[in-house]
Amino acid sequence: PIAKIAAKLAVGYTLDELPNDITRETPASFEPSIDYVVTKVPRFTFEKFPTADPVLTTSMK
């Protein structure tokens, strides 16, 4: 769906002109209000790598 909307925006449509494919009533520019936040926290299992330093720095390990 993102590529479809991006292509229509590229040829000159605005978000107000594009219908929402799910509701068929609101425009694509409509932003629903969400009352929750989803986060994903990584779990670093250093037990799998006994020689790895368990202290993380700004560089990727």
DSSP file (Angstrom, degrees, kcal/mol; ACC not computed):
  #  RESIDUE AA STRUCTURE BP1 BP2  ACC     N-H-->O    O-->H-N    N-H-->O    O-->H-N    TCO  KAPPA ALPHA  PHI   PSI    X-CA   Y-CA   Z-CA
    1    1 A P     >        0   0    0      0, 0.0     4,-2.1     0, 0.0     5,-0.2   0.000 360.0 360.0 360.0 -28.9    0.0    0.0    0.0
    2    2 A I  H  >  +     0   0    0      1,-0.2     4,-2.7     2,-0.2     5,-0.2   0.919 360.0  48.2 -68.9 -41.4    2.9    2.4    0.6
    3    3 A A  H  > S+     0   0    0      2,-0.2     4,-2.4     1,-0.2    -1,-0.2   0.881 110.3  52.8 -65.3 -37.3    4.2    2.1   -2.9
    4    4 A K  H  > S+     0   0    0      2,-0.2     4,-1.8     1,-0.2    -1,-0.2   0.933 113.4  42.2 -63.4 -46.5    0.7    2.6   -4.4
    5    5 A I  H  X S+     0   0    0     -4,-2.1     4,-2.4     2,-0.2    -2,-0.2   0.903 113.4  53.0 -68.0 -40.6    0.2    5.8   -2.4
    6    6 A A  H  X S+     0   0    0     -4,-2.7     4,-2.0     1,-0.2    -2,-0.2   0.887 108.4  50.7 -62.3 -39.0    3.7    7.0   -3.2
    7    7 A A  H  X S+     0   0    0     -4,-2.4     4,-1.3     2,-0.2    -1,-0.2   0.907 111.0  47.9 -65.8 -41.5    3.2    6.5   -6.9
    8    8 A K  H  <>S+     0   0    0     -4,-1.8     5,-2.2     1,-0.2     4,-0.3   0.883 111.6  50.1 -67.8 -37.1   -0.1    8.4   -6.8
    9    9 A L  H ><5S+     0   0    0     -4,-2.4     3,-1.1     1,-0.2    -1,-0.2   0.871 106.4  57.0 -65.9 -35.3    1.6   11.2   -4.9
   10   10 A A  H 3<5S+     0   0    0     -4,-2.0    -1,-0.2     1,-0.2    -2,-0.2   0.807 105.1  50.5 -66.4 -30.1    4.4   11.3   -7.4
   11   11 A V  T 3<5S-     0   0    0     -4,-1.3    -1,-0.2    -3,-0.2    -2,-0.2   0.437 131.6 -86.5 -91.4   2.0    2.0   11.9  -10.3
   12   12 A G  T < 5S+     0   0    0     -3,-1.1    -3,-0.2     1,-0.3    -2,-0.1   0.384  80.2 133.6 119.1  -6.0    0.3   14.8   -8.5
   13   13 A Y      < -     0   0    0     -5,-2.2    -1,-0.3     1,-0.0     2,-0.3  -0.383  44.7-138.2 -70.5 155.4   -2.4   13.5   -6.3
   14   14 A T    >>  -     0   0    0      1,-0.1     3,-1.0    -2,-0.1     4,-0.9  -0.743  24.4-109.9-106.9 163.8   -2.7   14.9   -2.7
   15   15 A L  T 34 S+     0   0    0     -2,-0.3    13,-1.0     1,-0.3    14,-0.8   0.820 118.6  59.7 -62.9 -29.7   -3.4   12.8    0.3
   16   16 A D  T 34 S+     0   0    0      1,-0.2    -1,-0.3    12,-0.2    -3,-0.0   0.778 104.1  51.1 -68.3 -25.0   -6.8   14.5    0.6
   17   17 A E  T <4 S+     0   0    0     -3,-1.0    -1,-0.2    10,-0.1    -2,-0.2   0.671  94.8  83.5 -85.0 -18.0   -7.7   13.2   -2.9
   18   18 A L  S  < S-     0   0    0     -4,-0.9    10,-2.8    -3,-0.4    11,-0.3  -0.743  76.9-132.8 -91.8 128.6   -6.8    9.6   -2.2
   19   19 A P  B     -A   27   0A   0      0, 0.0     2,-0.5     0, 0.0    -2,-0.1  -0.476  25.3-107.4 -76.3 150.7   -9.4    7.4   -0.4
   20   20 A N     >  -     0   0    0      6,-2.3     4,-2.3     1,-0.1     6,-0.1  -0.670  24.3-146.4 -74.5 122.1   -8.4    5.2    2.5
   21   21 A D  T  4 S+     0   0    0     -2,-0.5    -1,-0.1     1,-0.2     7,-0.0   0.730  93.5  46.5 -65.7 -22.2   -8.4    1.6    1.2
   22   22 A I  T  4 S+     0   0    0      4,-0.1    -1,-0.2     1,-0.1    -2,-0.0   0.932 124.5  25.0 -86.7 -50.9   -9.5    0.2    4.5
   23   23 A T  T  4 S-     0   0    0      3,-0.1    -2,-0.2     1,-0.1    -1,-0.1   0.779  79.5-155.0 -86.9 -26.3  -12.4    2.5    5.5
   24   24 A R  S  < S+     0   0    0     -4,-2.3    -3,-0.1     2,-0.2    -1,-0.1   0.519  83.0  67.8  61.9   5.8  -13.4    3.7    2.0
   25   25 A E  S    S+     0   0    0      1,-0.1    -1,-0.1    -5,-0.1    -4,-0.1   0.713  86.0  60.4-119.0 -42.9  -14.8    6.8    3.7
   26   26 A T  S    S-     0   0    0     -6,-0.1    -6,-2.3     1,-0.1    -2,-0.2  -0.572  85.5-108.6 -90.4 153.4  -11.9    8.8    5.1
   27   27 A P  B >   -A   19   0A   0      0, 0.0     3,-1.7     0, 0.0   -11,-0.2  -0.291  31.1-106.8 -73.6 166.6   -9.1   10.3    3.0
   28   28 A A  T 3  S+     0   0    0    -10,-2.8   -12,-0.2   -13,-1.0   -13,-0.1   0.692 117.8  65.6 -67.1 -17.7   -5.6    8.9    3.2
   29   29 A S  T 3  S+     0   0    0    -14,-0.8     2,-0.3   -11,-0.3    -1,-0.3   0.581  75.2 112.1 -80.3  -8.6   -4.5   12.0    5.1
   30   30 A F    <   -     0   0    0     -3,-1.7    -4,-0.0   -15,-0.2     0, 0.0  -0.484  54.5-158.5 -68.6 126.9   -6.7   11.0    8.0
   31   31 A E        -     0   0    0     -2,-0.3    -2,-0.1     0, 0.0    -1,-0.1  -0.925  11.0-139.6-109.8 113.5   -4.6   10.0   11.0
   32   32 A P        -     0   0    0      0, 0.0     2,-0.5     0, 0.0     0, 0.0  -0.365  21.6-113.5 -69.2 149.5   -6.5    7.8   13.6
   33   33 A S        -     0   0    0     -2,-0.0     2,-0.4     2,-0.0     0, 0.0  -0.709  31.5-161.1 -83.9 130.8   -5.9    8.6   17.2
   34   34 A I        -     0   0    0     -2,-0.5     0, 0.0     1,-0.1     0, 0.0  -0.922  14.4-164.0-114.0 137.8   -4.1    5.8   19.0
   35   35 A D        +     0   0    0     -2,-0.4     2,-0.3     2,-0.0    -1,-0.1   0.028  68.9  59.1-108.6  27.3   -4.1    5.4   22.7
   36   36 A Y        -     0   0    0      2,-0.0     2,-0.4     0, 0.0    -2,-0.0  -0.977  63.4-144.3-148.6 161.3   -1.2    3.0   23.0
   37   37 A V        -     0   0    0     -2,-0.3     2,-0.5     2,-0.0    -2,-0.0  -0.993  11.0-153.6-128.7 135.7    2.5    2.8   22.2
   38   38 A V        +     0   0    0     -2,-0.4     2,-0.3     2,-0.0    -2,-0.0  -0.935  17.0 177.3-111.4 130.1    4.3   -0.3   21.0
   39   39 A T        -     0   0    0     -2,-0.5     2,-0.5     2,-0.0    -2,-0.0  -0.937  18.5-150.8-128.4 154.2    8.0   -0.7   21.7
   40   40 A K        -     0   0    0     -2,-0.3    -2,-0.0     2,-0.0     0, 0.0  -0.986  10.4-163.0-126.4 122.0   10.4   -3.5   21.0
   41   41 A V        -     0   0    0     -2,-0.5     2,-0.1     2,-0.0    -2,-0.0  -0.901  20.0-126.8-106.9 126.0   13.4   -3.9   23.3
   42   42 A P        -     0   0    0      0, 0.0     2,-0.6     0, 0.0    -2,-0.0  -0.392  13.6-145.9 -70.6 148.7   16.3   -6.1   22.0
   43   43 A R        -     0   0    0     -2,-0.1     2,-0.8     2,-0.0    -2,-0.0  -0.960   8.4-154.8-116.1 114.6   17.5   -8.9   24.2
   44   44 A F        -     0   0    0     -2,-0.6     2,-1.2    10,-0.1     3,-0.1  -0.795   2.9-159.5 -93.0 112.4   21.3   -9.4   23.9
   45   45 A T    >   +     0   0    0     -2,-0.8     3,-1.0     1,-0.2     4,-0.3  -0.723  18.3 170.6 -95.1  90.8   22.1  -13.0   24.8
   46   46 A F  G >   +     0   0    0     -2,-1.2     3,-0.8     1,-0.2     6,-0.3   0.610  66.8  79.7 -75.9 -10.8   25.8  -12.9   25.7
   47   47 A E  G 3  S+     0   0    0      1,-0.2    -1,-0.2    -3,-0.1    -2,-0.1   0.818  87.8  57.5 -64.4 -28.5   25.6  -16.4   27.0
   48   48 A K  G <  S+     0   0    0     -3,-1.0    -1,-0.2     1,-0.2    -2,-0.2   0.746 110.3  44.9 -72.3 -22.7   25.8  -17.6   23.4
   49   49 A F    X   +     0   0    0     -3,-0.8     3,-1.6    -4,-0.3    -1,-0.2  -0.773  65.8 177.9-125.0  85.3   29.1  -15.7   22.9
   50   50 A P  T 3  S+     0   0    0      0, 0.0    -1,-0.1     0, 0.0    -2,-0.1   0.757  81.2  51.2 -63.3 -25.1   31.3  -16.4   25.9
   51   51 A T  T 3  S+     0   0    0      2,-0.1     2,-0.1     3,-0.0    -5,-0.0   0.529  88.1 105.1 -90.1  -4.4   34.3  -14.4   24.5
   52   52 A A  S <  S-     0   0    0     -3,-1.6    -3,-0.1    -6,-0.3     9,-0.0  -0.467  78.8-113.9 -77.7 146.8   32.2  -11.3   23.8
   53   53 A D        -     0   0    0     -2,-0.1    -1,-0.1     1,-0.1    -2,-0.1  -0.695  19.9-150.2 -77.9 122.2   32.4   -8.2   26.0
   54   54 A P  S    S+     0   0    0      0, 0.0     2,-0.6     0, 0.0    -1,-0.1   0.552  71.9  93.8 -74.6  -5.1   29.0   -7.8   27.7
   55   55 A V        -     0   0    0      0, 0.0     2,-0.3     0, 0.0    -2,-0.1  -0.788  69.6-147.8 -90.0 119.4   29.3   -4.0   27.9
   56   56 A L        -     0   0    0     -2,-0.6     2,-0.2     2,-0.0     4,-0.1  -0.676  16.9-175.3 -88.0 139.3   27.7   -2.4   25.0
   57   57 A T        -     0   0    0      2,-0.5     4,-0.1    -2,-0.3    -1,-0.0  -0.468  47.0 -82.5-115.4-168.8   29.1    0.8   23.6
   58   58 A T  S    S+     0   0    0     -2,-0.2     2,-0.2     2,-0.1    -2,-0.0   0.711 106.9  81.4 -73.5 -18.6   27.9    3.2   20.8
   59   59 A S  S    S-     0   0    0      1,-0.1    -2,-0.5     2,-0.0     2,-0.1  -0.591  92.4-103.8 -85.4 150.8   29.5    1.0   18.1
   60   60 A M              0   0    0     -2,-0.2    -1,-0.1     1,-0.1    -2,-0.1  -0.457 360.0 360.0 -72.3 143.4   27.6   -2.1   16.9
   61   61 A K              0   0    0     -2,-0.1    -1,-0.1    -4,-0.1    -8,-0.0   0.377 360.0 360.0-112.7 360.0   28.9   -5.4   18.2
